[in-house]
C-alpha cells in the first residue's frame, strides 16, 4: 500500500504504470535479497525502507555511478550496504516516521548484517533530508539510465561518523533502559 501511494505521488497514475512500478519494486527486492523495514500504524505500513547488503554489479547505483561505486567498494570492502525505496505516506511525512526507519536501519539491521556504511541514490530535491542525518554527497548526475532520465545524487552514510540518526537512537535506547530499571524498581518496591 505504501509503495502504491509513493508511486502515485511520483506521477504514476494509470493502474498499468503503478503495476509496472510495483513489479519493478518487488523484482529489485528479490534480486538484491533485500529486507524491507516498515513502520506500521493501525496494522498498515505507513513507511518503508529497503535495505540490502552490497551485491557488486546488482545495485541500482552501479548502473548510474559505476566509478564511484568501484571506489566505495575498494574503500569499504565488505562493510557496504544499500538503502533504497524510502517511502513515507505523504500526510505523515515530517512526523518522525522516516527518522524511525533510518534509526532502525542504521542500528539493528546494519549490525545484524555487518554493514557499517550505506549508499543511497536519491532525488536531488531530497538531499537536505539525508544531510541532516550525516549523509555525504559523493556524486550527482542530471540524467540516469534506467530511471527515465531522472536526476540522481549518490549519498554515503557512514554509521561510525556522528549523525542525528545515531544520536536519536542512542537516546531511545537510554530511555528504554531507564524505563526497564524503573519498572524493575517498582516491582521490587511492591514485593517488599
Secondary structure as GFF3:
##gff-version 3
##sequence-region A 1 192
A	DSSP	alpha_helix	2	9	.	.	.	ID=ss1
A	DSSP	alpha_helix	15	32	.	.	.	ID=ss2
A	DSSP	beta_strand	35	41	.	.	.	ID=ss3
A	DSSP	beta_strand	44	53	.	.	.	ID=ss4
A	DSSP	alpha_helix	60	64	.	.	.	ID=ss5
A	DSSP	alpha_helix	66	75	.	.	.	ID=ss6
A	DSSP	beta_strand	80	88	.	.	.	ID=ss7
A	DSSP	three_ten_helix	90	92	.	.	.	ID=ss8
A	DSSP	alpha_helix	97	104	.	.	.	ID=ss9
A	DSSP	pi_helix	105	109	.	.	.	ID=ss10
A	DSSP	alpha_helix	110	113	.	.	.	ID=ss11
A	DSSP	beta_strand	117	122	.	.	.	ID=ss12
A	DSSP	three_ten_helix	124	126	.	.	.	ID=ss13
A	DSSP	alpha_helix	127	131	.	.	.	ID=ss14
A	DSSP	beta_strand	136	141	.	.	.	ID=ss15
A	DSSP	beta_strand	152	158	.	.	.	ID=ss16
A	DSSP	alpha_helix	164	191	.	.	.	ID=ss17
###
